Amino acid sequence: MAELHVELVAADRQVWSGQASLVVARTTSGDIGIMPGHQPLLGVLETGSITIRTTGESGEGTVVAAVHGGFVSFADDKLSLLAEIAELSDEIDVQRAERALEKAKAEADAAAERRADVRLRAVAGVH
Amino acid sequence: MGAQTRVYKRRIKSVSSTKKITRAMEMIAASRIVKAQRRVAASEPYATELTRAVTAVAHGSNTEHWLTTEVERPTRAAVLLITSDRGLAGGYNSNVIKEAERLTNRLVGEGREVLHYVVGSKGSAYYKFRDRPIEQSWTGFTDNPTYADAKMVSEPLIEAIKADTAAKGGVDELHIVFTEFVSMMTQTPRGDRMLPLSFEKSAEESAEVLSKGSQVLPLFDFEPSADEVLDALLPRYVESRVYNALLQSAASKHAATRRAMKAATDNADELIKTLTRLANAARQAEITQEISEIVGGASALADASAGSDR
């Protein structure tokens, strides 16, 4: 089966890289699913979670990451996800995110609330 | 102990304690270079992917955008100068400041007004001492810059280039002057134009991308639209360039400090050697003098007693 090579990079490090059969990301105009053979694409990412269905060398499974702003660029079966901040679901500190969510709610900071919410959703695996 | 020897001993002691300090600073700088180098390497994937994306938009779309088109008669340019907060780094700061001055003179010569943005207290002190206006300056993070710092620095720059040039503080061009970390031994100051993207530069970049991918850049589909993607992409491009420049400058600063401190330690070694020789000679001279005094005294006594016998 065809696969795509995915590079998930944050500004200061490489977060994840490997083979995948499907990547779902949230762009400003809605969720987009990318499979091998997709047309070359460049899109702006929203704060949201990214789901990577891994395959091949990376093993069958799902990798979920929370990203806060960034871009998705796809050309000849190479997909790059660029984010200023990106965290894999198992790197996220749930308690810290919960505290951040409460604090954001108390201060009515919509952006911070959304960020914390995305982190928690990524851990729970809900899109 | 004679006065001369005591003076030498005291100087040797003070030089050795200075040597201990410079040696420690050398070691600290050496360990920091490795760390800084690792951070430069870690930021590379993001920068490469971003450059690829920018090149793709610049070439894969025919939209005219304020960030990619050259102004016919640019009247104002912003220059971001990256220096360090602390000295003791040899020619590091003066070299990068000299490069900035060269660039400023060239821009002024071409009829542009130059606005200065400065990172690091050494740079801002240079301009303040000469009573020249600085648009904005930042200090406190030059040793260990984070992405948030790069964002903070980029923000007014992006705002300035977005603004109309006729308005106060608006600029047509964005330049950056920093010290490139070539290797452990070589760091070169360089001035680059960040925006508008220069054509030779992007041609070079696309040639690089082409040689890597060994095929023509594909036509891209933009989500939501080419304009909006550019609007979002180019500020990130500036931030990433600034971040990379900050990291390289930090690594260069540590390398320069290491080299300066190594030279200082070597000089201290040399000085201690010379002083020890002088101290030894002084001690020897003292002994010789004492012996000749004793011998002289003894023979004078012998002469005196021989005279009384007669």
Interface residues (C-beta under 8 A of the other chain):
Chain A: E7 V9 A10 A11 D12 R13 Q14 T27 T28 S29 I32 Q39 P40 L41 L42 G43 V44 G70 F71 V72 S73 A75 D76 S80 L82 E84
Chain B: R39 A42 S43 P45 Y46 E49 L50 R52 A53 A56 V57 G60 T146 Y147 K151 G213 Q215 L217 P218 L219 F220 D221 F222 E223 P224 E228 V229 A232 L233 R236 E239 S240 Y243
